[in-house]
C-alpha cells in the first residue's frame, strides 16, 4: 500500500463569543491507498470540519495537506476537488429532476480526468455494478429508495475516475440491512479497486467493519 493523503500539523480554530475555539490541534495522519477508514468522535469534536478541510472545501488555520506528495494548495483546491476526490453525502445531494444515469453523467462533465468516449455506457455499467439495473437507472432519482439513491451517489463518486472517496455519515438515513450493503460497497471499492475510502460516522457498527478505526479526540486523530 502506498501513501495517498498526508495531514501535516493541521490546526483549525474559530472565534466564538470573543474566545478562540481550537478544533484541530497539530493534527498529523497518513492515509494509504486501498484501505477503508472510519473516523469516529462525539458531536462537536470536529469530524465534519476535518472532512471539509481534507476535501478542500475549507482551509486549515495552519498546516499542510499533501495528495500523493503534492501540497493541495499548490495544486489548486479547485483542481484537487475536481480531479482527485469525490464526496458521498448523507443526504445524497443528487439532482432531483434528473434520472440516476443522468446524475452520474453530470459528474463526468465536471472533471479533467481522462474518461472513456462512451460515457453513457460507463454510467450504466457503474450503476449496474452497484445494483441499479437499467430500468431503474432511467428513473428519476426521487423514484428510488433511500438505499438506491445512496448507491447512485456512490456510482457518481466513481464516475470521475478518482482514487480518494470521502463520505459524511453516508448511512445515517438508512436501515440496518441497507447500511450493511453500503458498507460492503465501500469495502469492495477499497480492496478490489484500490480506492481510499474515508468515512465520517457516529455508528460503531459501521466503524467495526472498516480496515482502520480512527478517533478524533482533543483535536487529534488516534487509531483505535
BAPARO-751285 format. One record per atom (N, C-alpha, C): x, y, z; residue in three letters. Coordinates in steps of 0.2 Angstrom, whole numbers, padded with zeros to 4 digits, always signed. Example, Ala and Ser with C-alpha at 12.3 -4.5 7.8 and 13.67 -1.06 7.14 Angstrom:
// residues 2
+0066-0028+0039ALA+0062-0022+0039ALA+0066-0016+0039ALA+0064-0011+0035SER+0068-0005+0036SER+0064+0000+0039SER
//
This chain:
// residues 224
+0004-0006+0000UNK+0000+0000+0000UNK+0004+0006+0000UNK+0002+0011-0003UNK+0006+0017-0004UNK+0002+0023-0001UNK+0006+0028+0001UNK+0003+0034+0004UNK-0001+0038-0001UNK-0007+0040+0000UNK-0011+0044-0004UNK-0012+0051-0001UNK-0013+0052+0005UNK-0015+0058+0008UNK-0012+0059+0015UNK-0008+0064+0016UNK-0005+0066+0022UNK-0007+0072+0025UNK-0008+0072+0031UNK-0010+0078+0035UNK-0004+0080+0039UNK-0002+0086+0039UNK+0004+0088+0042UNK+0003+0094+0047UNK+0003+0093+0053UNK+0002+0099+0058UNK-0004+0103+0056UNK-0010+0100+0056UNK-0016+0104+0054UNK-0019+0107+0060UNK-0020+0113+0060UNK-0024+0117+0065UNK-0030+0120+0062UNK-0035+0121+0066UNK-0041+0124+0064UNK-0044+0127+0070UNK-0046+0133+0070UNK-0050+0137+0076UNK-0054+0142+0073UNK-0059+0144+0077UNK-0063+0150+0076UNK-0065+0154+0082UNK-0067+0160+0081UNK-0069+0164+0087UNK-0076+0163+0089UNK-0078+0161+0095UNK-0084+0160+0097UNK-0085+0164+0104UNK-0090+0170+0103UNK-0091+0174+0109UNK-0085+0178+0111UNK-0080+0179+0107UNK-0074+0183+0108UNK-0068+0178+0111UNK-0070+0172+0111UNK-0065+0167+0113UNK-0063+0163+0107UNK-0056+0161+0106UNK-0054+0156+0101UNK-0055+0149+0103UNK-0059+0146+0099UNK-0060+0139+0100UNK-0056+0134+0095UNK-0052+0130+0098UNK-0047+0126+0094UNK-0051+0119+0093UNK-0052+0118+0086UNK-0055+0111+0084UNK-0050+0106+0083UNK-0045+0108+0079UNK-0039+0103+0077UNK-0033+0106+0079UNK-0029+0102+0082UNK-0023+0104+0085UNK-0016+0100+0083UNK-0012+0103+0079UNK-0006+0100+0076UNK-0008+0093+0074UNK-0013+0092+0070UNK-0015+0085+0069UNK-0011+0082+0063UNK-0008+0076+0064UNK-0005+0073+0059UNK-0008+0066+0058UNK-0008+0064+0051UNK-0011+0057+0050UNK-0009+0056+0042UNK-0008+0049+0041UNK-0007+0047+0034UNK-0012+0042+0032UNK-0015+0043+0026UNK-0019+0038+0024UNK-0016+0034+0018UNK-0018+0028+0017UNK-0015+0024+0012UNK-0020+0022+0007UNK-0017+0020+0001UNK-0022+0018-0004UNK-0024+0011-0003UNK-0030+0009-0005UNK-0033+0003-0004UNK-0036+0001+0003UNK-0037+0006+0007UNK-0040+0005+0013UNK-0046+0009+0015UNK-0050+0006+0019UNK-0057+0009+0021UNK-0056+0011+0028UNK-0056+0018+0029UNK-0055+0021+0035UNK-0062+0023+0038UNK-0063+0023+0044UNK-0069+0027+0048UNK-0066+0032+0053UNK-0069+0038+0053UNK-0067+0042+0058UNK-0073+0043+0063UNK-0072+0042+0069UNK-0077+0042+0075UNK-0075+0048+0079UNK-0080+0050+0083UNK-0079+0056+0088UNK-0086+0058+0090UNK-0087+0061+0096UNK-0093+0064+0098UNK-0095+0070+0094UNK-0101+0072+0094UNK-0104+0078+0091UNK-0100+0084+0094UNK-0098+0088+0089UNK-0094+0094+0091UNK-0087+0093+0091UNK-0084+0087+0090UNK-0077+0085+0090UNK-0074+0088+0084UNK-0077+0089+0079UNK-0074+0092+0073UNK-0073+0088+0067UNK-0077+0082+0067UNK-0077+0077+0062UNK-0078+0080+0055UNK-0084+0084+0054UNK-0086+0086+0048UNK-0082+0092+0046UNK-0079+0096+0051UNK-0074+0101+0049UNK-0068+0098+0046UNK-0066+0092+0049UNK-0060+0089+0047UNK-0061+0087+0039UNK-0067+0084+0038UNK-0068+0081+0032UNK-0068+0087+0027UNK-0071+0092+0029UNK-0072+0098+0024UNK-0065+0101+0022UNK-0060+0100+0027UNK-0053+0103+0026UNK-0049+0098+0021UNK-0050+0091+0023UNK-0046+0087+0019UNK-0049+0086+0012UNK-0056+0088+0011UNK-0059+0088+0004UNK-0058+0094+0001UNK-0054+0099+0004UNK-0053+0105+0000UNK-0059+0110+0000UNK-0064+0109+0004UNK-0069+0113+0005UNK-0068+0119+0010UNK-0064+0118+0014UNK-0062+0123+0019UNK-0054+0123+0020UNK-0051+0128+0023UNK-0044+0128+0023UNK-0042+0128+0031UNK-0037+0125+0033UNK-0035+0125+0040UNK-0032+0132+0042UNK-0032+0133+0048UNK-0028+0139+0051UNK-0021+0139+0049UNK-0018+0133+0050UNK-0011+0132+0048UNK-0010+0124+0046UNK-0005+0123+0043UNK-0003+0116+0042UNK-0004+0114+0034UNK-0002+0108+0032UNK-0002+0107+0025UNK-0005+0100+0024UNK-0009+0099+0018UNK-0012+0093+0016UNK-0008+0091+0010UNK-0006+0085+0009UNK-0002+0083+0003UNK-0006+0077+0000UNK-0007+0077-0006UNK-0010+0072-0010UNK-0005+0069-0015UNK-0003+0063-0013UNK+0002+0059-0017UNK+0008+0064-0017UNK+0010+0067-0011UNK+0016+0071-0010UNK+0016+0078-0012UNK+0010+0080-0015UNK+0009+0087-0018UNK+0005+0091-0013UNK+0007+0097-0011UNK+0003+0101-0007UNK-0003+0103-0011UNK-0009+0102-0008UNK-0015+0103-0012UNK-0017+0111-0013UNK-0014+0115-0009UNK-0014+0122-0011UNK-0010+0124-0017UNK-0004+0121-0017UNK+0000+0122-0023UNK-0003+0119-0030UNK-0007+0113-0029UNK-0010+0110-0034UNK-0016+0115-0036UNK-0019+0118-0032UNK-0025+0122-0033UNK-0031+0118-0030UNK-0035+0121-0025UNK-0040+0117-0022UNK-0046+0115-0027UNK-0047+0120-0032UNK-0052+0118-0037UNK-0050+0112-0041UNK-0044+0112-0043UNK-0041+0106-0047UNK-0042+0100-0042UNK-0040+0100-0036UNK-0040+0094-0032UNK-0047+0092-0031UNK-0052+0096-0030UNK-0059+0094-0029UNK-0061+0091-0035UNK-0059+0094-0041UNK-0062+0092-0047UNK-0059+0085-0050UNK-0053+0084-0049UNK-0049+0079-0052UNK-0047+0073-0047UNK-0047+0074-0041UNK-0043+0070-0036UNK-0048+0066-0031UNK-0054+0069-0030UNK-0058+0067-0024UNK-0065+0067-0026UNK-0069+0063-0023UNK-0076+0063-0023UNK-0079+0063-0016UNK-0085+0065-0015UNK-0088+0065-0009UNK-0095+0062-0009UNK-0097+0058-0004UNK-0104+0055-0004UNK-0107+0058+0002UNK-0113+0061+0002UNK-0116+0064+0007UNK-0121+0060+0010UNK-0123+0062+0017UNK-0129+0058+0020UNK-0135+0059+0016UNK-0136+0066+0014UNK-0142+0067+0010UNK-0142+0066+0003UNK-0137+0062+0000UNK-0136+0060-0006UNK-0134+0066-0011UNK-0137+0072-0011UNK-0135+0078-0015UNK-0136+0076-0022UNK-0141+0072-0024UNK-0142+0071-0031UNK-0147+0076-0034UNK-0147+0077-0040UNK-0151+0082-0044UNK-0158+0079-0045UNK-0163+0081-0041UNK-0169+0078-0041UNK-0173+0077-0048UNK-0172+0082-0052UNK-0176+0082-0059UNK-0172+0078-0064UNK-0166+0074-0062UNK-0163+0070-0067UNK-0164+0063-0065UNK-0163+0059-0070UNK-0163+0051-0069UNK-0156+0049-0065UNK-0156+0043-0063UNK-0150+0041-0060UNK-0144+0041-0065UNK-0145+0039-0071UNK-0139+0039-0076UNK-0137+0046-0077UNK-0142+0050-0078UNK-0140+0057-0079UNK-0136+0061-0073UNK-0138+0059-0067UNK-0134+0061-0061UNK-0127+0059-0062UNK-0126+0053-0064UNK-0119+0050-0065UNK-0115+0054-0070UNK-0119+0055-0076UNK-0116+0058-0082UNK-0114+0065-0080UNK-0117+0069-0076UNK-0116+0076-0074UNK-0109+0076-0071UNK-0107+0071-0066UNK-0100+0070-0063UNK-0095+0070-0068UNK-0096+0067-0074UNK-0091+0066-0079UNK-0090+0072-0083UNK-0094+0077-0083UNK-0093+0083-0086UNK-0089+0088-0082UNK-0088+0086-0075UNK-0085+0091-0071UNK-0078+0089-0069UNK-0075+0085-0073UNK-0068+0083-0071UNK-0064+0084-0078UNK-0057+0085-0076UNK-0052+0085-0082UNK-0049+0078-0083UNK-0051+0073-0079UNK-0048+0067-0080UNK-0050+0063-0086UNK-0046+0059-0089UNK-0047+0055-0095UNK-0053+0050-0093UNK-0058+0050-0098UNK-0063+0046-0097UNK-0065+0042-0103UNK-0068+0037-0103UNK-0070+0033-0110UNK-0074+0037-0114UNK-0074+0036-0121UNK-0079+0040-0125UNK-0086+0039-0124UNK-0087+0032-0122UNK-0094+0030-0121UNK-0096+0031-0114UNK-0097+0038-0112UNK-0098+0040-0105UNK-0105+0037-0103UNK-0110+0037-0107UNK-0116+0034-0105UNK-0116+0027-0104UNK-0112+0023-0108UNK-0112+0016-0107UNK-0108+0015-0100UNK-0103+0019-0099UNK-0099+0018-0092UNK-0104+0019-0086UNK-0108+0025-0087UNK-0113+0026-0082UNK-0118+0021-0080UNK-0120+0018-0085UNK-0125+0012-0084UNK-0121+0006-0081UNK-0115+0005-0083UNK-0111-0001-0080UNK-0110+0001-0073UNK-0108+0007-0071UNK-0107+0009-0064UNK-0113+0007-0060UNK-0118+0010-0062UNK-0125+0009-0059UNK-0126+0002-0058UNK-0126-0002-0063UNK-0127-0009-0063UNK-0123-0013-0058UNK-0116-0010-0058UNK-0111-0013-0053UNK-0114-0013-0046UNK-0117-0007-0044UNK-0120-0006-0038UNK-0127-0007-0037UNK-0130-0012-0041UNK-0137-0014-0040UNK-0142-0010-0043UNK-0140-0005-0047UNK-0146-0001-0051UNK-0146-0003-0058UNK-0151-0008-0059UNK-0151-0010-0066UNK-0154-0005-0071UNK-0154-0006-0077UNK-0155-0001-0082UNK-0162+0002-0081UNK-0167-0002-0080UNK-0174+0001-0079UNK-0174+0006-0073UNK-0170+0005-0068UNK-0170+0009-0063UNK-0166+0015-0064UNK-0160+0014-0068UNK-0156+0019-0070UNK-0159+0025-0074UNK-0165+0023-0077UNK-0168+0028-0081UNK-0174+0031-0078UNK-0175+0030-0071UNK-0180+0033-0067UNK-0177+0039-0064UNK-0181+0044-0063UNK-0179+0050-0058UNK-0177+0047-0052UNK-0172+0050-0049UNK-0169+0048-0043UNK-0174+0048-0037UNK-0179+0053-0038UNK-0184+0053-0032UNK-0189+0047-0032UNK-0188+0043-0037UNK-0192+0037-0038UNK-0189+0031-0035UNK-0183+0032-0033UNK-0179+0027-0030UNK-0179+0027-0022UNK-0178+0021-0019UNK-0177+0021-0012UNK-0171+0024-0009UNK-0171+0026-0003UNK-0165+0029+0000UNK-0159+0025-0001UNK-0159+0018+0000UNK-0153+0014-0002UNK-0151+0015-0009UNK-0156+0015-0013UNK-0154+0015-0020UNK-0151+0022-0022UNK-0154+0027-0019UNK-0151+0034-0020UNK-0144+0034-0018UNK-0142+0031-0012UNK-0135+0031-0010UNK-0131+0027-0014UNK-0133+0022-0017UNK-0129+0018-0022UNK-0128+0023-0029UNK-0133+0026-0031UNK-0132+0031-0036UNK-0127+0036-0034UNK-0127+0039-0028UNK-0122+0044-0026UNK-0115+0040-0026UNK-0114+0034-0024UNK-0108+0031-0024UNK-0105+0030-0031UNK-0110+0028-0036UNK-0108+0027-0043UNK-0106+0033-0046UNK-0109+0039-0044UNK-0107+0046-0046UNK-0100+0047-0044UNK-0099+0045-0037UNK-0092+0047-0035UNK-0087+0044-0038UNK-0088+0038-0042UNK-0083+0035-0046UNK-0082+0037-0053UNK-0088+0040-0055UNK-0088+0042-0062UNK-0082+0046-0065UNK-0080+0050-0060UNK-0074+0055-0062UNK-0067+0052-0062UNK-0067+0045-0061UNK-0061+0041-0061UNK-0056+0044-0055UNK-0058+0044-0049UNK-0054+0047-0044UNK-0052+0041-0039UNK-0047+0042-0035UNK-0045+0036-0031UNK-0046+0038-0023UNK-0048+0044-0022UNK-0050+0046-0015UNK-0057+0048-0014UNK-0060+0044-0010UNK-0068+0045-0009UNK-0069+0046-0001UNK-0072+0052+0000UNK-0074+0054+0006UNK-0082+0053+0007UNK-0084+0051+0013UNK-0091+0050+0014UNK-0093+0053+0021UNK-0098+0057+0022UNK-0100+0060+0028UNK-0107+0057+0030UNK-0106+0053+0035UNK-0112+0050+0038UNK-0117+0046+0032UNK-0114+0043+0028UNK-0117+0040+0022UNK-0123+0035+0023UNK-0123+0032+0029UNK-0128+0028+0031UNK-0133+0030+0036UNK-0133+0037+0038UNK-0137+0039+0043UNK-0144+0039+0042UNK-0146+0039+0036UNK-0153+0039+0034UNK-0156+0032+0032UNK-0152+0027+0033UNK-0153+0020+0030UNK-0155+0015+0036UNK-0159+0010+0034UNK-0160+0005+0039UNK-0154+0000+0040UNK-0154-0004+0045UNK-0148-0008+0046UNK-0146-0012+0040UNK-0150-0016+0037UNK-0149-0020+0032UNK-0145-0016+0026UNK-0148-0011+0024UNK-0146-0006+0019UNK-0139-0004+0021UNK-0138-0002+0027UNK-0132+0001+0029UNK-0126-0004+0028UNK-0128-0011+0030UNK-0123-0016+0029UNK-0121-0017+0021UNK-0126-0016+0017UNK-0125-0016+0010UNK-0120-0011+0007UNK-0121-0005+0010UNK-0117+0001+0008UNK-0110+0000+0010UNK-0109-0002+0016UNK-0103-0003+0019UNK-0099-0008+0015UNK-0103-0013+0013UNK-0099-0019+0009UNK-0097-0016+0002UNK-0101-0011+0000UNK-0098-0007-0007UNK-0092-0004-0005UNK-0092+0000+0000UNK-0086+0004+0002UNK-0080-0001+0003UNK-0081-0007+0006UNK-0075-0011+0007UNK-0073-0014+0000UNK-0078-0015-0004UNK-0076-0018-0011UNK-0072-0013-0015UNK-0074-0006-0014UNK-0070-0001-0018UNK-0063-0001-0016UNK-0062-0001-0009UNK-0055-0001-0006UNK-0051-0007-0008UNK-0054-0013-0007UNK-0050-0019-0008UNK-0049-0022-0015UNK-0054-0021-0019UNK-0054-0023-0026UNK-0052-0018-0031UNK-0053-0012-0029UNK-0052-0007-0034UNK-0047-0002-0032UNK-0044-0003-0026UNK-0038+0001-0023UNK-0040+0008-0022UNK-0046+0009-0021UNK-0048+0016-0019UNK-0047+0017-0011UNK-0046+0023-0009UNK-0045+0025-0002UNK-0052+0028+0000UNK-0055+0025+0005UNK-0062+0027+0007UNK-0061+0030+0014UNK-0063+0036+0015UNK-0063+0039+0022UNK-0070+0041+0024UNK-0073+0038+0029UNK-0080+0039+0031UNK-0080+0042+0038UNK-0084+0047+0038UNK-0085+0050+0045UNK-0092+0047+0047UNK-0092+0045+0053UNK-0098+0041+0056UNK-0099+0042+0063UNK-0105+0041+0065UNK-0106+0041+0073UNK-0107+0033+0074UNK-0108+0029+0069UNK-0110+0022+0070UNK-0104+0017+0072UNK-0105+0014+0078UNK-0100+0009+0079UNK-0100+0003+0075UNK-0106+0002+0073UNK-0107-0004+0068UNK-0104-0003+0061UNK-0104+0003+0059UNK-0101+0005+0053UNK-0093+0005+0054UNK-0091+0008+0059UNK-0084+0008+0061UNK-0081+0001+0061UNK-0084-0003+0065UNK-0082-0010+0066UNK-0080-0014+0059UNK-0083-0012+0054UNK-0082-0015+0048UNK-0077-0012+0043UNK-0074-0007+0046UNK-0068-0004+0042UNK-0062-0007+0043UNK-0057-0005+0039UNK-0050-0008+0040UNK-0046-0004+0046UNK-0048+0002+0046UNK-0044+0006+0052UNK-0049+0011+0055UNK-0050+0010+0061UNK-0054+0015+0065UNK-0050+0020+0068UNK-0052+0026+0067UNK-0049+0032+0070UNK-0053+0036+0074UNK-0051+0039+0080UNK-0055+0043+0084UNK-0052+0050+0084UNK-0057+0055+0083UNK-0055+0062+0083UNK-0056+0064+0090UNK-0051+0065+0094UNK-0051+0066+0101UNK-0046+0072+0103UNK-0049+0077+0106UNK-0045+0083+0108UNK-0041+0086+0102UNK-0044+0086+0097UNK-0041+0089+0091UNK-0036+0085+0087UNK-0035+0079+0089UNK-0030+0074+0085UNK-0034+0068+0083UNK-0031+0065+0078UNK-0033+0058+0076UNK-0029+0053+0080UNK-0032+0048+0083UNK-0029+0042+0086UNK-0032+0036+0083UNK-0028+0031+0081UNK-0030+0025+0079UNK-0033+0021+0085UNK-0038+0017+0084UNK-0041+0013+0090UNK-0042+0006+0088UNK
//
